[in-house]
């Protein structure tokens, strides 16, 4: 016996998926705001060879602000890792 799927059933599934995605998006943005993180935005294109790094400022492990500008003209190795 061949089963047919009604348009109403498909529309219901699509609506469920869209509502679920909206709820997940709201929850994730809420979590990011409570942790002081900026909202997700579009990804930046990768740098090309020889291009200057964009300006940025971060907090060191000791709590002081460190900017890339402080090391202008000096070799710099930047390592990113997750502590959590």
N, C-alpha and C positions, 0 to 999 in steps of 0.2 A: 504494500500500500504506500503510495506516494504522499508525503506531507507537503502542504503548501503553507507558506508563512504570509500572514496578512500584513498589509501596509500599516495597519494600526499597531500591530505588535512591534514591527520594525521602528515605527515612530516612537513608541514607548521606550524601547531600548536606547535609541538615540538620545531622547530627552533625559533618561537616567544617566547616561554617560556624560552628557553636557553639564548636568547639575552636579554630578560627582566631581568633575574636573573643576568647576567653579568653587565648590566647597574646599577642595584640596588647595587651590590657589589662595583662597582667603585665609585658610589656616596657616599655610606656609608664610605668607606675607605678615601675618600677625605674629608668628614666632620670630621672624626676622626683626620686626620692629621692637619686640620686647627685649631682644638681645642686642639692640643698638646697631644692627646691620642695615646697610642701605638696601632698598628694593632691587630686585633683579632687573637688569636692563639689557640692552643689546650687547652682544659680545664685540669687543674691539678686534679689528683685524691684526694678525701677527705683524711684528716689526720686520722690516726688510733688513738685509745685511748692511751694516754700516750706519743704520739709523740711530739717532739718540733715543735713550730710554725716556719715557714720559716722566714728568715731575710727580713725585709722591712723597708722603710723609707717613711714617709708621711709629708705633711705640715699641721701644726696646724691651728686653726682658727685665731691665731695671726700672722701667716706667718712664724713661725720658723720651722726648720726641726726637726722631732722627729723620733727616730728609736726604734725599739723594744729592741735593745741591751742596751739602756739606763736604762731599767727596769729589767735587768737580776737579778734573785734571789728574785724579789718582785712580789706579786700578781698583775695581770693586767687584767682589764676588757676592752675589745675592742668592741666598738659599731660602726657600719657602718650605715649611712643613706644618703639619697639624699637630697641636698638642692635645687635641680632644678627640 
